[in-house]
Amino acid sequence: MPLSNLQSDILRKLAAQRNPESYVAGSTPLHRDGPRYSGDIDIFHDREEIVAMTATGDAAILTEAGFTVEWLRREPGLYAASVQRPGEGTRLEWVQDSDFRFYPALSDEIFGYVLHAVDIATNNVQFTRSQSPTVLNLPSAWFLALHASGSLC
C-alpha cells in the first residue's frame, strides 16, 4: 500500500475521529493501492466551523501520541500542519469542501471515513482543470471511479 509508515500510523490514530462529515479525500485514498505516494493527508469537512475544531482536536491526539505537530496555516476553512516523528514527516490539511456528493462517505478501517472513489475522481478532475494535470492523477481517478461503479469487469 503506498502509504508511508508514518501516514498509516497517523491515519490509524485519527480514524475514530472521522465521520461522514469529516473524511479523508484527495490523493491519499486515491493511490492507496497504486504506485504513487502522497505527500500529504487531506481531511475534508462539509462545514467551515468544523474545520478548526477538528484540526485542533486531531493535533492534540497526535501530540499526546508522541508526534510533533507544527502549524503551517490556520485560516477559516483551512488548517495545515507538518506532523513529524524522528526521521520522517508528512503534511495534514483540514479543509472545507462542498457538501454535494454523488455517494456518501464510506467507513474505512484505515481512514475512518473516506470519500467514495467516484467523488474523489470528480474532485480530482475539477482540481486538475485548474492546475497542470498530472499523468497519473487523471487516469487513476477515472479508473477508480469506473471500478467503484462496477463498470469495469
Sequence and secondary structure as in RCSB ss.txt:
>XXXX:A:sequence
MPLSNLQSDILRKLAAQRNPESYVAGSTPLHRDGPRYSGDIDIFHDREEIVAMTATGDAAILTEAGFTVEWLRRE
PGLYAASVQRPGEGTRLEWVQDSDFRFYPALSDEIFGYVLHAVDIATNNVQFTRSQSPTVLNLPSAWFLALHASG
SLC
>XXXX:A:secstr
    HHHHHHHHHHGGG BTTEEEETHHHHTTTSS   SEEEEEESSHHHHHHHHHHHHHHHHHTT EEEEEEEE
TTEEEEEEEETTEEEEEEEEE  S  SS  EEETTTEEE  HHHHHHHHHHHHHHS   TTHHHHHHHHHHHHHT
   
